[in-house]
Amino acid sequence: MSEFAIPTDELPLAPWEPLREALLARAAAADARGEPTGAELRAVVDQWWQAQELWNADVANRLRVHHDINNALVGVSGNAQLLMMGPAGRTPGVRERLEVVLRESQRIELSARGLRALRVAFAPDPVERRQRGAA
């Protein structure tokens, strides 16, 4: 595996999710004690969480670049394979260069998988993130 590829199962749950849970638990505890600070804390946490969710969605959208990278790699590797099967692939030095193109294309593809894993980590669906974090 590439040093740049990050498998999804190695990404921990984002640190702000347990923080949100802890803050909401404190708000609930303050409510249980009849303190008005519980509602105030909950309002601040809710406002922050809405901003965080927007940020997460924006980051996830920007990380969709892995799809564009993979599409380009299909063209690169496919054309390199076609050249290798033809007369050019039998030309001294050309085959070796085409093999380098294919090998480096595979490295790029592995790195792009890391981008996909990051996109999942910032998924707008909190259930999806929580299920991944529990794995």
Residue pairs with C-beta under 8 A, 6 or more apart in sequence:
1 7
1 110
2 107
2 110
2 111
2 114
4 110
4 111
4 114
5 110
5 111
5 113
5 114
5 117
6 113
6 114
6 117
6 118
7 113
7 117
8 116
8 117
8 120
8 121
8 132
9 132
9 135
10 117
11 117
11 118
11 120
11 121
11 132
12 133
13 129
13 130
13 132
13 133
14 56
14 121
14 122
14 129
14 133
16 52
17 126
17 129
17 130
17 133
20 45
20 48
20 49
20 52
23 41
23 45
24 42
24 45
26 38
26 41
27 37
27 38
27 39
27 41
27 42
27 45
28 38
29 38
30 36
30 37
30 38
30 41
31 38
31 39
32 38
53 124
53 126
56 122
56 123
56 124
57 122
57 124
59 118
59 122
60 119
60 122
60 123
60 124
63 115
63 116
63 118
63 119
63 122
64 119
65 115
66 112
66 113
66 115
66 116
66 119
69 108
69 109
69 112
69 115
70 109
70 112
73 105
73 108
73 109
73 112
76 101
76 105
77 101
77 102
77 105
77 106
80 98
80 101
80 102
80 105
81 102
83 89
83 94
83 98
84 95
84 98
84 99
88 94
89 95
89 98
120 128
120 129
120 132
121 129
121 132
123 129
123 132
